[in-house]
Amino acid sequence: MFMYSQFLQSDQKRFGLSLEQKFPWFGTLRTRGDKAMAEADAALSRFYAVRNQVVAEVKRAYFEYGLLGETMKSSSRRPMS
């Protein structure tokens, strides 16, 4: 952190002015960037897992729907006994 202070004084009043600026320590920005990249990779992996689960559920429902349709077609073709 860098800090600069200046005090001004007149006969009647005293004024103070102070400026502060924080600077990251060496390697801090790289560490933050690495952490952000790891979090982004984890979020992408969670996204892919959910996406794959949704695709599997849609495929399963589609094939069940097709099987049900074929079953209904074949049962309607059978002669009643």
mmCIF file of the N, C-alpha and C atoms, coordinates in Angstrom:
data_MODEL
# 
_entry.id   MODEL 
# 
loop_
_atom_site.group_PDB 
_atom_site.id 
_atom_site.type_symbol 
_atom_site.label_atom_id 
_atom_site.label_alt_id 
_atom_site.label_comp_id 
_atom_site.label_asym_id 
_atom_site.label_entity_id 
_atom_site.label_seq_id 
_atom_site.pdbx_PDB_ins_code 
_atom_site.Cartn_x 
_atom_site.Cartn_y 
_atom_site.Cartn_z 
_atom_site.occupancy 
_atom_site.B_iso_or_equiv 
_atom_site.pdbx_formal_charge 
_atom_site.auth_seq_id 
_atom_site.auth_comp_id 
_atom_site.auth_asym_id 
_atom_site.auth_atom_id 
_atom_site.pdbx_PDB_model_num 
ATOM 1   N N  . MET A 1 1  ? 0.855   -1.164  0.000   1.00 0.00 ? 1  MET A N  1 
ATOM 2   C CA . MET A 1 1  ? 0.000   0.000   0.000   1.00 0.00 ? 1  MET A CA 1 
ATOM 3   C C  . MET A 1 1  ? 0.905   1.232   0.000   1.00 0.00 ? 1  MET A C  1 
ATOM 4   N N  . PHE A 1 2  ? 0.505   2.181   -0.765  1.00 0.00 ? 2  PHE A N  1 
ATOM 5   C CA . PHE A 1 2  ? 1.224   3.447   -0.815  1.00 0.00 ? 2  PHE A CA 1 
ATOM 6   C C  . PHE A 1 2  ? 0.328   4.502   -0.178  1.00 0.00 ? 2  PHE A C  1 
ATOM 7   N N  . MET A 1 3  ? 0.898   5.311   0.719   1.00 0.00 ? 3  MET A N  1 
ATOM 8   C CA . MET A 1 3  ? 0.107   6.333   1.391   1.00 0.00 ? 3  MET A CA 1 
ATOM 9   C C  . MET A 1 3  ? 0.900   7.633   1.425   1.00 0.00 ? 3  MET A C  1 
ATOM 10  N N  . TYR A 1 4  ? 0.194   8.721   1.157   1.00 0.00 ? 4  TYR A N  1 
ATOM 11  C CA . TYR A 1 4  ? 0.811   10.045  1.196   1.00 0.00 ? 4  TYR A CA 1 
ATOM 12  C C  . TYR A 1 4  ? -0.097  10.947  2.009   1.00 0.00 ? 4  TYR A C  1 
ATOM 13  N N  . SER A 1 5  ? 0.475   11.630  2.943   1.00 0.00 ? 5  SER A N  1 
ATOM 14  C CA . SER A 1 5  ? -0.309  12.553  3.780   1.00 0.00 ? 5  SER A CA 1 
ATOM 15  C C  . SER A 1 5  ? 0.335   13.925  3.757   1.00 0.00 ? 5  SER A C  1 
ATOM 16  N N  . GLN A 1 6  ? -0.498  14.923  3.775   1.00 0.00 ? 6  GLN A N  1 
ATOM 17  C CA . GLN A 1 6  ? -0.020  16.301  3.793   1.00 0.00 ? 6  GLN A CA 1 
ATOM 18  C C  . GLN A 1 6  ? -0.913  17.078  4.757   1.00 0.00 ? 6  GLN A C  1 
ATOM 19  N N  . PHE A 1 7  ? -0.308  17.835  5.637   1.00 0.00 ? 7  PHE A N  1 
ATOM 20  C CA . PHE A 1 7  ? -1.069  18.666  6.565   1.00 0.00 ? 7  PHE A CA 1 
ATOM 21  C C  . PHE A 1 7  ? -0.743  20.127  6.283   1.00 0.00 ? 7  PHE A C  1 
ATOM 22  N N  . LEU A 1 8  ? -1.780  20.913  6.200   1.00 0.00 ? 8  LEU A N  1 
ATOM 23  C CA . LEU A 1 8  ? -1.630  22.347  5.992   1.00 0.00 ? 8  LEU A CA 1 
ATOM 24  C C  . LEU A 1 8  ? -2.158  23.057  7.233   1.00 0.00 ? 8  LEU A C  1 
ATOM 25  N N  . GLN A 1 9  ? -1.426  24.064  7.624   1.00 0.00 ? 9  GLN A N  1 
ATOM 26  C CA . GLN A 1 9  ? -1.848  24.768  8.831   1.00 0.00 ? 9  GLN A CA 1 
ATOM 27  C C  . GLN A 1 9  ? -1.772  26.264  8.576   1.00 0.00 ? 9  GLN A C  1 
ATOM 28  N N  . SER A 1 10 ? -2.844  26.927  8.947   1.00 0.00 ? 10 SER A N  1 
ATOM 29  C CA . SER A 1 10 ? -2.846  28.386  8.897   1.00 0.00 ? 10 SER A CA 1 
ATOM 30  C C  . SER A 1 10 ? -2.965  28.873  10.337  1.00 0.00 ? 10 SER A C  1 
ATOM 31  N N  . ASP A 1 11 ? -3.118  30.153  10.489  1.00 0.00 ? 11 ASP A N  1 
ATOM 32  C CA . ASP A 1 11 ? -3.220  30.705  11.845  1.00 0.00 ? 11 ASP A CA 1 
ATOM 33  C C  . ASP A 1 11 ? -4.490  30.233  12.552  1.00 0.00 ? 11 ASP A C  1 
ATOM 34  N N  . GLN A 1 12 ? -5.534  29.973  11.781  1.00 0.00 ? 12 GLN A N  1 
ATOM 35  C CA . GLN A 1 12 ? -6.820  29.664  12.404  1.00 0.00 ? 12 GLN A CA 1 
ATOM 36  C C  . GLN A 1 12 ? -7.221  28.186  12.282  1.00 0.00 ? 12 GLN A C  1 
ATOM 37  N N  . LYS A 1 13 ? -6.775  27.512  11.241  1.00 0.00 ? 13 LYS A N  1 
ATOM 38  C CA . LYS A 1 13 ? -7.235  26.137  11.013  1.00 0.00 ? 13 LYS A CA 1 
ATOM 39  C C  . LYS A 1 13 ? -6.088  25.233  10.588  1.00 0.00 ? 13 LYS A C  1 
ATOM 40  N N  . ARG A 1 14 ? -6.344  23.942  10.760  1.00 0.00 ? 14 ARG A N  1 
ATOM 41  C CA . ARG A 1 14 ? -5.396  22.921  10.319  1.00 0.00 ? 14 ARG A CA 1 
ATOM 42  C C  . ARG A 1 14 ? -6.150  21.959  9.405   1.00 0.00 ? 14 ARG A C  1 
ATOM 43  N N  . PHE A 1 15 ? -5.606  21.709  8.232   1.00 0.00 ? 15 PHE A N  1 
ATOM 44  C CA . PHE A 1 15 ? -6.228  20.823  7.251   1.00 0.00 ? 15 PHE A CA 1 
ATOM 45  C C  . PHE A 1 15 ? -5.311  19.638  7.008   1.00 0.00 ? 15 PHE A C  1 
ATOM 46  N N  . GLY A 1 16 ? -5.929  18.509  6.793   1.00 0.00 ? 16 GLY A N  1 
ATOM 47  C CA . GLY A 1 16 ? -5.157  17.303  6.463   1.00 0.00 ? 16 GLY A CA 1 
ATOM 48  C C  . GLY A 1 16 ? -5.672  16.683  5.183   1.00 0.00 ? 16 GLY A C  1 
ATOM 49  N N  . LEU A 1 17 ? -4.777  16.170  4.405   1.00 0.00 ? 17 LEU A N  1 
ATOM 50  C CA . LEU A 1 17 ? -5.110  15.505  3.156   1.00 0.00 ? 17 LEU A CA 1 
ATOM 51  C C  . LEU A 1 17 ? -4.319  14.209  3.112   1.00 0.00 ? 17 LEU A C  1 
ATOM 52  N N  . SER A 1 18 ? -5.013  13.130  2.813   1.00 0.00 ? 18 SER A N  1 
ATOM 53  C CA . SER A 1 18 ? -4.348  11.840  2.783   1.00 0.00 ? 18 SER A CA 1 
ATOM 54  C C  . SER A 1 18 ? -4.825  11.062  1.566   1.00 0.00 ? 18 SER A C  1 
ATOM 55  N N  . LEU A 1 19 ? -3.905  10.448  0.852   1.00 0.00 ? 19 LEU A N  1 
ATOM 56  C CA . LEU A 1 19 ? -4.207  9.606   -0.307  1.00 0.00 ? 19 LEU A CA 1 
ATOM 57  C C  . LEU A 1 19 ? -3.633  8.218   -0.063  1.00 0.00 ? 19 LEU A C  1 
ATOM 58  N N  . GLU A 1 20 ? -4.429  7.208   -0.364  1.00 0.00 ? 20 GLU A N  1 
ATOM 59  C CA . GLU A 1 20 ? -3.973  5.834   -0.216  1.00 0.00 ? 20 GLU A CA 1 
ATOM 60  C C  . GLU A 1 20 ? -4.280  5.059   -1.486  1.00 0.00 ? 20 GLU A C  1 
ATOM 61  N N  . GLN A 1 21 ? -3.372  4.168   -1.842  1.00 0.00 ? 21 GLN A N  1 
ATOM 62  C CA . GLN A 1 21 ? -3.577  3.304   -2.997  1.00 0.00 ? 21 GLN A CA 1 
ATOM 63  C C  . GLN A 1 21 ? -2.991  1.939   -2.681  1.00 0.00 ? 21 GLN A C  1 
ATOM 64  N N  . LYS A 1 22 ? -3.812  0.905   -2.826  1.00 0.00 ? 22 LYS A N  1 
ATOM 65  C CA . LYS A 1 22 ? -3.325  -0.453  -2.610  1.00 0.00 ? 22 LYS A CA 1 
ATOM 66  C C  . LYS A 1 22 ? -2.817  -1.005  -3.936  1.00 0.00 ? 22 LYS A C  1 
ATOM 67  N N  . PHE A 1 23 ? -1.664  -1.609  -3.894  1.00 0.00 ? 23 PHE A N  1 
ATOM 68  C CA . PHE A 1 23 ? -1.085  -2.281  -5.043  1.00 0.00 ? 23 PHE A CA 1 
ATOM 69  C C  . PHE A 1 23 ? -0.980  -3.759  -4.725  1.00 0.00 ? 23 PHE A C  1 
ATOM 70  N N  . PRO A 1 24 ? -1.307  -4.608  -5.678  1.00 0.00 ? 24 PRO A N  1 
ATOM 71  C CA . PRO A 1 24 ? -1.212  -6.049  -5.403  1.00 0.00 ? 24 PRO A CA 1 
ATOM 72  C C  . PRO A 1 24 ? 0.248   -6.466  -5.244  1.00 0.00 ? 24 PRO A C  1 
ATOM 73  N N  . TRP A 1 25 ? 0.456   -7.415  -4.353  1.00 0.00 ? 25 TRP A N  1 
ATOM 74  C CA . TRP A 1 25 ? 1.796   -7.939  -4.145  1.00 0.00 ? 25 TRP A CA 1 
ATOM 75  C C  . TRP A 1 25 ? 2.174   -8.786  -5.346  1.00 0.00 ? 25 TRP A C  1 
ATOM 76  N N  . PHE A 1 26 ? 3.445   -9.031  -5.543  1.00 0.00 ? 26 PHE A N  1 
ATOM 77  C CA . PHE A 1 26 ? 3.930   -9.794  -6.688  1.00 0.00 ? 26 PHE A CA 1 
ATOM 78  C C  . PHE A 1 26 ? 3.268   -11.170 -6.708  1.00 0.00 ? 26 PHE A C  1 
ATOM 79  N N  . GLY A 1 27 ? 2.690   -11.539 -7.838  1.00 0.00 ? 27 GLY A N  1 
ATOM 80  C CA . GLY A 1 27 ? 2.060   -12.839 -7.988  1.00 0.00 ? 27 GLY A CA 1 
ATOM 81  C C  . GLY A 1 27 ? 0.602   -12.874 -7.566  1.00 0.00 ? 27 GLY A C  1 
ATOM 82  N N  . THR A 1 28 ? 0.116   -11.831 -6.916  1.00 0.00 ? 28 THR A N  1 
ATOM 83  C CA . THR A 1 28 ? -1.262  -11.833 -6.435  1.00 0.00 ? 28 THR A CA 1 
ATOM 84  C C  . THR A 1 28 ? -2.252  -11.862 -7.596  1.00 0.00 ? 28 THR A C  1 
ATOM 85  N N  . LEU A 1 29 ? -2.012  -11.062 -8.609  1.00 0.00 ? 29 LEU A N  1 
ATOM 86  C CA . LEU A 1 29 ? -2.925  -11.029 -9.751  1.00 0.00 ? 29 LEU A CA 1 
ATOM 87  C C  . LEU A 1 29 ? -2.918  -12.365 -10.495 1.00 0.00 ? 29 LEU A C  1 
ATOM 88  N N  . ARG A 1 30 ? -1.756  -12.958 -10.636 1.00 0.00 ? 30 ARG A N  1 
ATOM 89  C CA . ARG A 1 30 ? -1.669  -14.265 -11.310 1.00 0.00 ? 30 ARG A CA 1 
ATOM 90  C C  . ARG A 1 30 ? -2.424  -15.314 -10.510 1.00 0.00 ? 30 ARG A C  1 
ATOM 91  N N  . THR A 1 31 ? -2.297  -15.275 -9.189  1.00 0.00 ? 31 THR A N  1 
ATOM 92  C CA . THR A 1 31 ? -3.004  -16.235 -8.334  1.00 0.00 ? 31 THR A CA 1 
ATOM 93  C C  . THR A 1 31 ? -4.507  -16.043 -8.462  1.00 0.00 ? 31 THR A C  1 
ATOM 94  N N  . ARG A 1 32 ? -4.963  -14.802 -8.463  1.00 0.00 ? 32 ARG A N  1 
ATOM 95  C CA . ARG A 1 32 ? -6.395  -14.537 -8.639  1.00 0.00 ? 32 ARG A CA 1 
ATOM 96  C C  . ARG A 1 32 ? -6.872  -15.025 -10.000 1.00 0.00 ? 32 ARG A C  1 
ATOM 97  N N  . GLY A 1 33 ? -6.076  -14.787 -11.015 1.00 0.00 ? 33 GLY A N  1 
ATOM 98  C CA . GLY A 1 33 ? -6.434  -15.256 -12.358 1.00 0.00 ? 33 GLY A CA 1 
ATOM 99  C C  . GLY A 1 33 ? -6.500  -16.772 -12.431 1.00 0.00 ? 33 GLY A C  1 
ATOM 100 N N  . ASP A 1 34 ? -5.539  -17.447 -11.806 1.00 0.00 ? 34 ASP A N  1 
ATOM 101 C CA . ASP A 1 34 ? -5.543  -18.912 -11.785 1.00 0.00 ? 34 ASP A CA 1 
ATOM 102 C C  . ASP A 1 34 ? -6.772  -19.438 -11.053 1.00 0.00 ? 34 ASP A C  1 
ATOM 103 N N  . LYS A 1 35 ? -7.126  -18.787 -9.952  1.00 0.00 ? 35 LYS A N  1 
ATOM 104 C CA . LYS A 1 35 ? -8.310  -19.205 -9.189  1.00 0.00 ? 35 LYS A CA 1 
ATOM 105 C C  . LYS A 1 35 ? -9.567  -18.998 -10.025 1.00 0.00 ? 35 LYS A C  1 
ATOM 106 N N  . ALA A 1 36 ? -9.670  -17.860 -10.694 1.00 0.00 ? 36 ALA A N  1 
ATOM 107 C CA . ALA A 1 36 ? -10.838 -17.588 -11.544 1.00 0.00 ? 36 ALA A CA 1 
ATOM 108 C C  . ALA A 1 36 ? -10.921 -18.598 -12.683 1.00 0.00 ? 36 ALA A C  1 
ATOM 109 N N  . MET A 1 37 ? -9.789  -18.968 -13.250 1.00 0.00 ? 37 MET A N  1 
ATOM 110 C CA . MET A 1 37 ? -9.778  -19.955 -14.337 1.00 0.00 ? 37 MET A CA 1 
ATOM 111 C C  . MET A 1 37 ? -10.231 -21.318 -13.825 1.00 0.00 ? 37 MET A C  1 
ATOM 112 N N  . ALA A 1 38 ? -9.784  -21.701 -12.641 1.00 0.00 ? 38 ALA A N  1 
ATOM 113 C CA . ALA A 1 38 ? -10.207 -22.978 -12.059 1.00 0.00 ? 38 ALA A CA 1 
ATOM 114 C C  . ALA A 1 38 ? -11.704 -22.981 -11.777 1.00 0.00 ? 38 ALA A C  1 
ATOM 115 N N  . GLU A 1 39 ? -12.224 -21.862 -11.272 1.00 0.00 ? 39 GLU A N  1 
ATOM 116 C CA . GLU A 1 39 ? -13.664 -21.767 -11.013 1.00 0.00 ? 39 GLU A CA 1 
ATOM 117 C C  . GLU A 1 39 ? -14.452 -21.828 -12.318 1.00 0.00 ? 39 GLU A C  1 
ATOM 118 N N  . ALA A 1 40 ? -13.942 -21.196 -13.366 1.00 0.00 ? 40 ALA A N  1 
ATOM 119 C CA . ALA A 1 40 ? -14.614 -21.235 -14.667 1.00 0.00 ? 40 ALA A CA 1 
ATOM 120 C C  . ALA A 1 40 ? -14.600 -22.658 -15.229 1.00 0.00 ? 40 ALA A C  1 
ATOM 121 N N  . ASP A 1 41 ? -13.485 -23.365 -15.084 1.00 0.00 ? 41 ASP A N  1 
ATOM 122 C CA . ASP A 1 41 ? -13.414 -24.751 -15.551 1.00 0.00 ? 41 ASP A CA 1 
ATOM 123 C C  . ASP A 1 41 ? -14.393 -25.638 -14.792 1.00 0.00 ? 41 ASP A C  1 
ATOM 124 N N  . ALA A 1 42 ? -14.510 -25.423 -13.481 1.00 0.00 ? 42 ALA A N  1 
ATOM 125 C CA . ALA A 1 42 ? -15.446 -26.204 -12.678 1.00 0.00 ? 42 ALA A CA 1 
ATOM 126 C C  . ALA A 1 42 ? -16.884 -25.925 -13.103 1.00 0.00 ? 42 ALA A C  1 
ATOM 127 N N  . ALA A 1 43 ? -17.200 -24.659 -13.364 1.00 0.00 ? 43 ALA A N  1 
ATOM 128 C CA . ALA A 1 43 ? -18.549 -24.305 -13.806 1.00 0.00 ? 43 ALA A CA 1 
ATOM 129 C C  . ALA A 1 43 ? -18.841 -24.926 -15.173 1.00 0.00 ? 43 ALA A C  1 
ATOM 130 N N  . LEU A 1 44 ? -17.851 -24.930 -16.064 1.00 0.00 ? 44 LEU A N  1 
ATOM 131 C CA . LEU A 1 44 ? -18.037 -25.537 -17.380 1.00 0.00 ? 44 LEU A CA 1 
ATOM 132 C C  . LEU A 1 44 ? -18.267 -27.042 -17.251 1.00 0.00 ? 44 LEU A C  1 
ATOM 133 N N  . SER A 1 45 ? -17.551 -27.683 -16.352 1.00 0.00 ? 45 SER A N  1 
ATOM 134 C CA . SER A 1 45 ? -17.741 -29.118 -16.126 1.00 0.00 ? 45 SER A CA 1 
ATOM 135 C C  . SER A 1 45 ? -19.134 -29.408 -15.586 1.00 0.00 ? 45 SER A C  1 
ATOM 136 N N  . ARG A 1 46 ? -19.621 -28.565 -14.663 1.00 0.00 ? 46 ARG A N  1 
ATOM 137 C CA . ARG A 1 46 ? -20.982 -28.743 -14.146 1.00 0.00 ? 46 ARG A CA 1 
ATOM 138 C C  . ARG A 1 46 ? -22.009 -28.547 -15.262 1.00 0.00 ? 46 ARG A C  1 
ATOM 139 N N  . PHE A 1 47 ? -21.765 -27.559 -16.127 1.00 0.00 ? 47 PHE A N  1 
ATOM 140 C CA . PHE A 1 47 ? -22.658 -27.326 -17.263 1.00 0.00 ? 47 PHE A CA 1 
ATOM 141 C C  . PHE A 1 47 ? -22.715 -28.549 -18.169 1.00 0.00 ? 47 PHE A C  1 
ATOM 142 N N  . TYR A 1 48 ? -21.538 -29.123 -18.509 1.00 0.00 ? 48 TYR A N  1 
ATOM 143 C CA . TYR A 1 48 ? -21.502 -30.297 -19.372 1.00 0.00 ? 48 TYR A CA 1 
ATOM 144 C C  . TYR A 1 48 ? -22.220 -31.478 -18.727 1.00 0.00 ? 48 TYR A C  1 
ATOM 145 N N  . ALA A 1 49 ? -22.068 -31.659 -17.427 1.00 0.00 ? 49 ALA A N  1 
ATOM 146 C CA . ALA A 1 49 ? -22.724 -32.764 -16.736 1.00 0.00 ? 49 ALA A CA 1 
ATOM 147 C C  . ALA A 1 49 ? -24.241 -32.616 -16.807 1.00 0.00 ? 49 ALA A C  1 
ATOM 148 N N  . VAL A 1 50 ? -24.743 -31.418 -16.557 1.00 0.00 ? 50 VAL A N  1 
ATOM 149 C CA . VAL A 1 50 ? -26.188 -31.194 -16.623 1.00 0.00 ? 50 VAL A CA 1 
ATOM 150 C C  . VAL A 1 50 ? -26.686 -31.340 -18.053 1.00 0.00 ? 50 VAL A C  1 
ATOM 151 N N  . ARG A 1 51 ? -25.940 -30.806 -19.007 1.00 0.00 ? 51 ARG A N  1 
ATOM 152 C CA . ARG A 1 51 ? -26.325 -30.922 -20.417 1.00 0.00 ? 51 ARG A CA 1 
ATOM 153 C C  . ARG A 1 51 ? -26.414 -32.387 -20.840 1.00 0.00 ? 51 ARG A C  1 
ATOM 154 N N  . ASN A 1 52 ? -25.420 -33.187 -20.454 1.00 0.00 ? 52 ASN A N  1 
ATOM 155 C CA . ASN A 1 52 ? -25.422 -34.600 -20.821 1.00 0.00 ? 52 ASN A CA 1 
ATOM 156 C C  . ASN A 1 52 ? -26.588 -35.339 -20.165 1.00 0.00 ? 52 ASN A C  1 
ATOM 157 N N  . GLN A 1 53 ? -26.918 -34.960 -18.944 1.00 0.00 ? 53 GLN A N  1 
ATOM 158 C CA . GLN A 1 53 ? -28.055 -35.581 -18.258 1.00 0.00 ? 53 GLN A CA 1 
ATOM 159 C C  . GLN A 1 53 ? -29.364 -35.247 -18.979 1.00 0.00 ? 53 GLN A C  1 
ATOM 160 N N  . VAL A 1 54 ? -29.527 -34.003 -19.389 1.00 0.00 ? 54 VAL A N  1 
ATOM 161 C CA . VAL A 1 54 ? -30.745 -33.597 -20.104 1.00 0.00 ? 54 VAL A CA 1 
ATOM 162 C C  . VAL A 1 54 ? -30.837 -34.326 -21.439 1.00 0.00 ? 54 VAL A C  1 
ATOM 163 N N  . VAL A 1 55 ? -29.731 -34.424 -22.162 1.00 0.00 ? 55 VAL A N  1 
ATOM 164 C CA . VAL A 1 55 ? -29.737 -35.124 -23.451 1.00 0.00 ? 55 VAL A CA 1 
ATOM 165 C C  . VAL A 1 55 ? -30.109 -36.584 -23.245 1.00 0.00 ? 55 VAL A C  1 
ATOM 166 N N  . ALA A 1 56 ? -29.568 -37.233 -22.224 1.00 0.00 ? 56 ALA A N  1 
ATOM 167 C CA . ALA A 1 56 ? -29.891 -38.640 -21.958 1.00 0.00 ? 56 ALA A CA 1 
ATOM 168 C C  . ALA A 1 56 ? -31.366 -38.811 -21.626 1.00 0.00 ? 56 ALA A C  1 
ATOM 169 N N  . GLU A 1 57 ? -31.927 -37.897 -20.829 1.00 0.00 ? 57 GLU A N  1 
ATOM 170 C CA . GLU A 1 57 ? -33.346 -37.984 -20.488 1.00 0.00 ? 57 GLU A CA 1 
ATOM 171 C C  . GLU A 1 57 ? -34.232 -37.781 -21.707 1.00 0.00 ? 57 GLU A C  1 
ATOM 172 N N  . VAL A 1 58 ? -33.869 -36.850 -22.582 1.00 0.00 ? 58 VAL A N  1 
ATOM 173 C CA . VAL A 1 58 ? -34.643 -36.613 -23.805 1.00 0.00 ? 58 VAL A CA 1 
ATOM 174 C C  . VAL A 1 58 ? -34.578 -37.845 -24.707 1.00 0.00 ? 58 VAL A C  1 
ATOM 175 N N  . LYS A 1 59 ? -33.396 -38.438 -24.856 1.00 0.00 ? 59 LYS A N  1 
ATOM 176 C CA . LYS A 1 59 ? -33.268 -39.644 -25.687 1.00 0.00 ? 59 LYS A CA 1 
ATOM 177 C C  . LYS A 1 59 ? -34.106 -40.781 -25.123 1.00 0.00 ? 59 LYS A C  1 
ATOM 178 N N  . ARG A 1 60 ? -34.037 -40.968 -23.810 1.00 0.00 ? 60 ARG A N  1 
ATOM 179 C CA . ARG A 1 60 ? -34.802 -42.036 -23.176 1.00 0.00 ? 60 ARG A CA 1 
ATOM 180 C C  . ARG A 1 60 ? -36.308 -41.823 -23.409 1.00 0.00 ? 60 ARG A C  1 
ATOM 181 N N  . ALA A 1 61 ? -36.779 -40.605 -23.224 1.00 0.00 ? 61 ALA A N  1 
ATOM 182 C CA . ALA A 1 61 ? -38.198 -40.307 -23.430 1.00 0.00 ? 61 ALA A CA 1 
ATOM 183 C C  . ALA A 1 61 ? -38.585 -40.506 -24.893 1.00 0.00 ? 61 ALA A C  1 
ATOM 184 N N  . TYR A 1 62 ? -37.716 -40.119 -25.811 1.00 0.00 ? 62 TYR A N  1 
ATOM 185 C CA . TYR A 1 62 ? -38.007 -40.260 -27.235 1.00 0.00 ? 62 TYR A CA 1 
ATOM 186 C C  . TYR A 1 62 ? -38.159 -41.731 -27.612 1.00 0.00 ? 62 TYR A C  1 
ATOM 187 N N  . PHE A 1 63 ? -37.227 -42.561 -27.143 1.00 0.00 ? 63 PHE A N  1 
ATOM 188 C CA . PHE A 1 63 ? -37.293 -43.975 -27.486 1.00 0.00 ? 63 PHE A CA 1 
ATOM 189 C C  . PHE A 1 63 ? -38.463 -44.666 -26.799 1.00 0.00 ? 63 PHE A C  1 
ATOM 190 N N  . GLU A 1 64 ? -38.809 -44.250 -25.593 1.00 0.00 ? 64 GLU A N  1 
ATOM 191 C CA . GLU A 1 64 ? -39.995 -44.806 -24.927 1.00 0.00 ? 64 GLU A CA 1 
ATOM 192 C C  . GLU A 1 64 ? -41.249 -44.417 -25.708 1.00 0.00 ? 64 GLU A C  1 
ATOM 193 N N  . TYR A 1 65 ? -41.299 -43.189 -26.175 1.00 0.00 ? 65 TYR A N  1 
ATOM 194 C CA . TYR A 1 65 ? -42.426 -42.725 -26.984 1.00 0.00 ? 65 TYR A CA 1 
ATOM 195 C C  . TYR A 1 65 ? -42.527 -43.550 -28.276 1.00 0.00 ? 65 TYR A C  1 
ATOM 196 N N  . GLY A 1 66 ? -41.404 -43.781 -28.930 1.00 0.00 ? 66 GLY A N  1 
ATOM 197 C CA . GLY A 1 66 ? -41.398 -44.591 -30.157 1.00 0.00 ? 66 GLY A CA 1 
ATOM 198 C C  . GLY A 1 66 ? -41.826 -46.020 -29.891 1.00 0.00 ? 66 GLY A C  1 
ATOM 199 N N  . LEU A 1 67 ? -41.342 -46.606 -28.803 1.00 0.00 ? 67 LEU A N  1 
ATOM 200 C CA . LEU A 1 67 ? -41.716 -47.968 -28.449 1.00 0.00 ? 67 LEU A CA 1 
ATOM 201 C C  . LEU A 1 67 ? -43.212 -48.049 -28.146 1.00 0.00 ? 67 LEU A C  1 
ATOM 202 N N  . LEU A 1 68 ? -43.727 -47.073 -27.417 1.00 0.00 ? 68 LEU A N  1 
ATOM 203 C CA . LEU A 1 68 ? -45.155 -47.043 -27.116 1.00 0.00 ? 68 LEU A CA 1 
ATOM 204 C C  . LEU A 1 68 ? -45.971 -46.927 -28.398 1.00 0.00 ? 68 LEU A C  1 
ATOM 205 N N  . GLY A 1 69 ? -45.530 -46.080 -29.321 1.00 0.00 ? 69 GLY A N  1 
ATOM 206 C CA . GLY A 1 69 ? -46.232 -45.927 -30.603 1.00 0.00 ? 69 GLY A CA 1 
ATOM 207 C C  . GLY A 1 69 ? -46.245 -47.215 -31.393 1.00 0.00 ? 69 GLY A C  1 
ATOM 208 N N  . GLU A 1 70 ? -45.112 -47.920 -31.469 1.00 0.00 ? 70 GLU A N  1 
ATOM 209 C CA . GLU A 1 70 ? -45.039 -49.194 -32.187 1.00 0.00 ? 70 GLU A CA 1 
ATOM 210 C C  . GLU A 1 70 ? -45.901 -50.241 -31.509 1.00 0.00 ? 70 GLU A C  1 
ATOM 211 N N  . THR A 1 71 ? -45.909 -50.240 -30.194 1.00 0.00 ? 71 THR A N  1 
ATOM 212 C CA . THR A 1 71 ? -46.731 -51.200 -29.457 1.00 0.00 ? 71 THR A CA 1 
ATOM 213 C C  . THR A 1 71 ? -48.204 -50.960 -29.731 1.00 0.00 ? 71 THR A C  1 
ATOM 214 N N  . MET A 1 72 ? -48.603 -49.699 -29.764 1.00 0.00 ? 72 MET A N  1 
ATOM 215 C CA . MET A 1 72 ? -50.010 -49.383 -30.036 1.00 0.00 ? 72 MET A CA 1 
ATOM 216 C C  . MET A 1 72 ? -50.382 -49.750 -31.471 1.00 0.00 ? 72 MET A C  1 
ATOM 217 N N  . LYS A 1 73 ? -49.470 -49.540 -32.425 1.00 0.00 ? 73 LYS A N  1 
ATOM 218 C CA . LYS A 1 73 ? -49.740 -49.904 -33.819 1.00 0.00 ? 73 LYS A CA 1 
ATOM 219 C C  . LYS A 1 73 ? -49.917 -51.412 -33.953 1.00 0.00 ? 73 LYS A C  1 
ATOM 220 N N  . SER A 1 74 ? -49.012 -52.153 -33.327 1.00 0.00 ? 74 SER A N  1 
ATOM 221 C CA . SER A 1 74 ? -49.071 -53.611 -33.456 1.00 0.00 ? 74 SER A CA 1 
ATOM 222 C C  . SER A 1 74 ? -50.270 -54.187 -32.721 1.00 0.00 ? 74 SER A C  1 
ATOM 223 N N  . SER A 1 75 ? -50.691 -53.560 -31.623 1.00 0.00 ? 75 SER A N  1 
ATOM 224 C CA . SER A 1 75 ? -51.846 -54.091 -30.895 1.00 0.00 ? 75 SER A CA 1 
ATOM 225 C C  . SER A 1 75 ? -53.137 -53.775 -31.635 1.00 0.00 ? 75 SER A C  1 
ATOM 226 N N  . SER A 1 76 ? -53.170 -52.706 -32.405 1.00 0.00 ? 76 SER A N  1 
ATOM 227 C CA . SER A 1 76 ? -54.378 -52.363 -33.145 1.00 0.00 ? 76 SER A CA 1 
ATOM 228 C C  . SER A 1 76 ? -54.515 -53.220 -34.396 1.00 0.00 ? 76 SER A C  1 
ATOM 229 N N  . ARG A 1 77 ? -53.454 -53.849 -34.873 1.00 0.00 ? 77 ARG A N  1 
ATOM 230 C CA . ARG A 1 77 ? -53.484 -54.706 -36.065 1.00 0.00 ? 77 ARG A CA 1 
ATOM 231 C C  . ARG A 1 77 ? -53.932 -56.127 -35.736 1.00 0.00 ? 77 ARG A C  1 
ATOM 232 N N  . ARG A 1 78 ? -53.832 -56.536 -34.484 1.00 0.00 ? 78 ARG A N  1 
ATOM 233 C CA . ARG A 1 78 ? -54.203 -57.888 -34.106 1.00 0.00 ? 78 ARG A CA 1 
ATOM 234 C C  . ARG A 1 78 ? -55.713 -58.068 -34.191 1.00 0.00 ? 78 ARG A C  1 
ATOM 235 N N  . PRO A 1 79 ? -56.111 -59.198 -34.684 1.00 0.00 ? 79 PRO A N  1 
ATOM 236 C CA . PRO A 1 79 ? -57.557 -59.453 -34.709 1.00 0.00 ? 79 PRO A CA 1 
ATOM 237 C C  . PRO A 1 79 ? -58.058 -59.752 -33.306 1.00 0.00 ? 79 PRO A C  1 
ATOM 238 N N  . MET A 1 80 ? -59.252 -59.321 -33.024 1.00 0.00 ? 80 MET A N  1 
ATOM 239 C CA . MET A 1 80 ? -59.863 -59.552 -31.725 1.00 0.00 ? 80 MET A CA 1 
ATOM 240 C C  . MET A 1 80 ? -60.303 -61.009 -31.674 1.00 0.00 ? 80 MET A C  1 
ATOM 241 N N  . SER A 1 81 ? -60.063 -61.710 -30.576 1.00 0.00 ? 81 SER A N  1 
ATOM 242 C CA . SER A 1 81 ? -60.490 -63.101 -30.474 1.00 0.00 ? 81 SER A CA 1 
ATOM 243 C C  . SER A 1 81 ? -61.615 -63.275 -29.499 1.00 0.00 ? 81 SER A C  1 
# 
